[in-house]
Amino acid sequence: MSGNTSDHPSFRAPRGNQAFELNFECANRSDVELAFRRVVDHGGAPIASPAETGWGHFTVFFADPEGNIHSLFAVLPR
């Protein structure tokens, strides 16, 4: 990615524990909660309960089996 981001410094820095993050958009709050239950039922580890964020999303965080943290979110209506 360095070549695609004007050699951004973050691509030159040594990597820490978090290798990557995926964010999955859902249609609404109910879909976030349903998807979260499915993820946990299939081995995901809950990190933070579903909550409204200051940036206008309903979001929940979970970790995959390798410990990478990901999120499920729905954009809240304005």
QUIMO-V952564 format. One record per residue. N is the residue number from 1. RES is the residue in one letter. PHI is phi in radians with two decimals (none if undefined). PSI is psi in whole degrees, 0 to 359 (NA if undefined). D_LAST is the distance of its C-alpha to the last C-alpha in Angstrom with 2 decimals. Layout:
N,RES,PHI,PSI,D_LAST ; N,RES,PHI,PSI,D_LAST
This chain:
1,M,none,341,34.23 ; 2,S,-0.95,315,35.98 ; 3,G,-1.14,336,37.26 ; 4,N,-1.59,353,33.83 ; 5,T,-2.21,33,32.26 ; 6,S,0.95,41,34.98 ; 7,D,0.95,46,36.69 ; 8,H,-0.95,139,33.84 ; 9,P,-0.99,330,35.42 ; 10,S,-1.12,338,33.42 ; 11,F,-1.53,354,35.41 ; 12,R,-1.78,343,38.66 ; 13,A,-1.32,148,38.04 ; 14,P,-1.06,144,39.54 ; 15,R,-1.41,145,37.23 ; 16,G,-1.69,213,36.48 ; 17,N,-1.33,322,35.72 ; 18,Q,-1.40,112,32.32 ; 19,A,-1.41,324,33.29 ; 20,F,-2.89,166,29.91 ; 21,E,-2.39,134,26.38 ; 22,L,-1.97,140,24.58 ; 23,N,-2.16,123,20.85 ; 24,F,-1.92,118,20.10 ; 25,E,-1.45,134,16.78 ; 26,C,-1.97,164,16.39 ; 27,A,-1.25,327,14.61 ; 28,N,-2.81,178,13.07 ; 29,R,-1.02,316,13.95 ; 30,S,-1.06,319,17.23 ; 31,D,-1.16,325,18.30 ; 32,V,-1.07,311,17.85 ; 33,E,-1.11,319,20.06 ; 34,L,-1.13,313,22.50 ; 35,A,-1.10,321,22.94 ; 36,F,-1.07,315,23.45 ; 37,R,-1.04,319,26.15 ; 38,R,-1.13,316,27.81 ; 39,V,-1.05,312,27.89 ; 40,V,-1.15,319,29.46 ; 41,D,-1.08,336,31.82 ; 42,H,-1.84,21,33.03 ; 43,G,1.88,356,33.79 ; 44,G,-1.24,149,30.64 ; 45,A,-1.80,125,30.60 ; 46,P,-1.13,136,27.59 ; 47,I,-1.93,315,26.64 ; 48,A,-2.51,141,23.56 ; 49,S,-1.16,155,22.00 ; 50,P,-1.01,135,18.56 ; 51,A,-2.73,156,16.04 ; 52,E,-1.34,138,12.55 ; 53,T,-1.84,165,13.00 ; 54,G,-1.22,345,12.41 ; 55,W,-1.72,13,11.27 ; 56,G,1.55,23,8.11 ; 57,H,-2.10,156,10.35 ; 58,F,-1.76,113,12.31 ; 59,T,-2.30,148,15.72 ; 60,V,-2.37,145,19.40 ; 61,F,-2.01,142,22.43 ; 62,F,-2.51,161,25.87 ; 63,A,-1.93,142,29.16 ; 64,D,-1.41,175,31.29 ; 65,P,-1.04,340,35.06 ; 66,E,-1.60,1,35.79 ; 67,G,1.60,1,33.45 ; 68,N,-1.27,135,30.80 ; 69,I,-1.63,134,27.31 ; 70,H,-2.28,172,24.52 ; 71,S,-2.40,155,20.99 ; 72,L,-2.03,138,19.02 ; 73,F,-2.62,158,15.24 ; 74,A,-2.29,137,12.23 ; 75,V,-1.28,127,8.97 ; 76,L,-1.36,143,6.36 ; 77,P,-1.12,147,3.79 ; 78,R,-1.54,NA,0.00
